[in-house]
Amino acid sequence: MRRIIPLLLVTLTSQVTSAALKVPNIFSDHMVLQCDKPVRVWGWVDTDEKVTVQFGGQTKTASTGTDGKWLVTLNAMPPNATGQELKISSGQETKSYQDVLIGEVWICG
């Protein structure tokens, strides 16, 4: 029992201090990003972390603020008909979205 308690404490501590890379649910496979306008990609991770976003031949990097928020703005891109991969990474964690297109985005209400 004495050996289990320290191991349990180490496990719980590592889970509490390590925040996962998070992005809003609007980012997903098969999404369409607005063409001919800068595209903002954002999310949350631990403070003082570096986040890298790769898409459409662009690589942009941001650092988190004290609140863990980060924001990267990709340059405007022309429409395309071939899906690409959007990759967001921080430390050892990577989120990857497949078949992302650039085109006209319309919101109807």
C-alpha angles and dihedrals in degrees: 000000000000090000094051097054097060091045090050091049092051091049094049093046093051091051093050097047097045111075116194124236106263133188130178118272091249087080110082146132115291094022125147121227120205114266125225093018132087110267120222119212117185145161146131138282137145118313117266092025127135119229124197124198121194123189139138095001092310127116117191128177133201137176124224124248125229088277093055094247122137135183132192124185116206119207118258112277133198120245117276137186098210119087116235136192121257109204124190119183139176123173109321095339125093132180115200128192119194133209096019114170134197114225147107114322116203125187116200126190 
